[in-house]
């Protein structure tokens, strides 16, 4: 058994511990280097990476465009968090918390920054009057579940995902603690979806877009190695049914590709500046020397 850690009276930052993100983690905020952000031709400028939090917003934007909201055209710029792009001065100006995704809306004057994925979803839903029910009861349910996701997912990603998949040392106590919580959360979803087609009821909304990349993905094998087997993801039948319906939407499939740099090359679109970009995958650009 390893020696028990006794916390000091005052914690001090030591050398990186060798974990997956040790090179970019630090206990202070602010920029580490000067780097302006690019600005494309569209009103909405998104700076992101295809993590679950990033995918929420690209799914929303692609759904808006599919629904005919031409004002939702956007440039999707790649932020490589492993390289520390989120600590560039331009990015920190958009999101002082240095987390993706971050959005600049140039359709208003002065341009407006929007950060935190849930805030971006709500901002876009209200801006375009879409994917958020108008009636009080279903609207409230959509917002309930949107904010549930924002509060619950850190236990999944920063808790379970970190200790199960990324941590340099496997700690039984930590894995057991977060596995228990993630399975409880999946059961919360499964029970709710037993009587509801979507999170807010009959209407597809930003609540589904927020929850799908995290919980649909973890239950079906799209995150953290063999976590779906470890969690017995397929036993959450209602979550699986809902996941499959959401995943079949063409706009969702496009949204999952934007700013994606891992996995099957045919499913990657490193940057998105026009709808036609989906016709030329990143794989084709690489093979063409682009």
N, C-alpha and C positions, 0 to 999 in steps of 0.2 A: 504494500500500500504506500502511495506517495505521501510525503510529509505534508501535514496540514498547513495551509496558508494562514498566517496570522496578519490581518491587515494592519498597516502602520497607522499612527494617529493622523498623519497627513500624507495623502497619496502623492507620489511624484512620478512623472513620466520617465520610463526607462527605455532602453533600446527596443526596436521592434521585436515582437515575440515569435516571428516566423509564420504567422497565420496568413491566410489567403490575401487579406487586404492590409497587411502590416505596413507596407510601404506608403500607403496613402492615409492611414488613420493617424489622427493627432488630436490633442485635447484643446485646440484653439481654433477660432474661426478666422475668416478673412482670406484674401488672395495670397497665393505663393509666388505668382509671376504675372507679368503684364501680357495680356492676350485679348485683343478685341474679338467680339463675336461677329461672324458673317451675317449679312442681312440679304435675303433674297427678294424676289419680286412680289410675293404675296402679302396680304394684310397680316396673316398670322405667321409668326416665326417661332418654331418649336426647337428647343435644344434638349436632346434626350438620348436615351439608349433603350434598347428593347428588353429591359427588365420588366417584371410585372407592373411596377408603377409607371414606367414609360409606356407600356402597351395599353394601359387604360386610356391614355389620351389619344394615341394614334388610332385606336379603335373608334373612339368618339368622333374624331375628325373625319375618318373614312365613312362612318355612319351618317354624319351630317351631309357630306358630299353625295352619298348614295341617295339621300332623301331630297336632294335638289337644292341644298343651301350652298349656293356658289360662293358666298362670302366666307365660307369655311376653308377655301383653298389655302394651303400652307406650304411652307418649306420646312422639311424635317431634317435638321442638322444633327450630325452624329457627335455625341459627347462621350469620349472614351474614359470612363471613370477609373479604369485600371491605370491609365496614364496620368491621372490627376487633372484632366481638362476642366473638371468642375471647380477647380481652385484658381482658374484664370480670372483676371480682373474683370473682364467683360461678363463672364458667367456670374460671378459674385454680385455684380451690380443688378442682375436680374433676380437671382435667388441668393440672399445673404447666408442661407443655410447650406449652400453648396451641395444640393441634392438634385438629381434629375427626377421628373421633367421640369422645365421652366419654359414659360411662354411669354412672348411680347406681342401685344395687339397693336399694330400700326394703323388700324382703321379708325382709331380715336386720336385726338390731339390734346395733350401730348401722349405719345405711346404709353400704354399701360402694361406693367409687368404683372404676371400672375404666376404664383408658385404654390407648391403642394398639389399633388395629383387630384385630390378630392376637390380642392378649391378650383382647379382648372376645369374639371368636369362640370361643376355647378355653374361656373362663369359661362362656359360655352352653352350649357343647357338654357340658361336664362337669356343669353345674348341672342340665340337663334329660336327660342321658344320650342325646343324639341327635346325629346327623351327625358322629360320630367313631367309627370302627370299634372294636368291643370286642376283637377278636383282635389279638395283638401285631404280626404282620407288616403287615396293612393299616393299623392305627393308626399304626405307625411311619412308613409311607409317607405317610399323610395329614399327619403333623406335619413330615416332611421337606419336603413341597411347600408347606405353610403357611409355614414359615420361609424357604424359598427365595423365595417371593413377597415376604416382608417385606424381605429383603436385596436382591432384584433390582429391585423397582419404582422405587426412587429413581433408578436409571439411566434408567428410562423416563420418569418424570415430571419430576423435578428436572433430569435431564440432557437427554435427547432432547426432551421436551415443551417445556422452557424454551427451549432454543437454537433449535429448529425453529419454534416457534409464538409464544412470548411475548417473546423477547429483542428489544430495540429495534434491535439491530444483528445481522445475520446473519454469523456467523463460521464459515467453512468448516471450519476445524480442529475446532471444537467439534461442529458438526453431523455431520461425518464420524465423529468419535470415538464419539459416542453412537448414531448410526445403526448402526454396526458392532456395538456391544454389544447393542442391542435386537434386531437381526436374529439375532444369536447366541442370545439368550434365546428368541426365537420358534422357532428351530430346535431348541433343547433341548426345548421343549414339544411341538413337532410330532413329534419322534422318539419321545418318551415316549407320546404319545397314539396313535401308530400301533399300539401293542399293548395299549392300555388304554382302556376306555370312559370312565372318569373318572380323576382324578388319582391316587386311591388304589387304582385297579383297577376292580372291578365296582360299587363302592359310592360313591354321591354323598356328598360330605363338605364340611366347612368349607374344605378345600383348594380345591375347585372354587369355592366362594363367594368366597374371597380372590383367586383368580387371574382369574376371569371378568371382573369390572368393569375390570380393567387390560388384560389381554392379549386377551381376546375383543373388547373395545371397540376397541383400537388396530388389530387386524387387519381389522375389519369397517367402519371408517369412522366410529366414534362418538367420536373424540377427535382434537384438534389439527388441525383443518382437513382438508387432503388428505394427512394422514400415512399413511393406509392405502395410498394409491396410491404414495406415495414409498417406502414400505417393501415394496411388492408383497405386501400382506397376504394376498391371495387365494391366493398360492402355497403357503401353509401349510395344506394341505388337511385335515390331521387336527385342527388348531386350529379351523378353520372348522366341521368336523363337530361337534366337542365344543361349541363356542360356540353353534351353532344348537340343540343339544339342551338345553343349560342355559337359553338365552334363552326357550325355549318353555314353561318351567315357570311356571304362574300366579303362584306365590309370588315368583319372581324378577321377574316383570313388575311386581308390586305394589311389591316392594322398591326397584326402580329409580325409582319415582315419588316416594317419600317424601323430603321436604325438597328436592325439585328445583325450581329457579326459572328454568331456562333451557330452550330448545328448544320443541317443540310444547306449547302450553298444555294440551292434553288429556292429556299425560303428566306433568303437574306436580301434586303434592300438597304444598303448602308445609309444612303441619304435619299430623301424623297423631295423633289421639286416640281413634279408634274405627274398627273395621273398616268401618263405614258411611260413613266419610269418603271412601272410594274411589268411592262412588256419586255424590258431588258434587265434581267436579273444581275445581281452583283457577280455571279459566277461568269456570266457572259462577258462582263466588262473586264474581269481579271484575265480571262482567256484571250481577250482582244488586246490586252496590254494597257487597258484604261485604268 
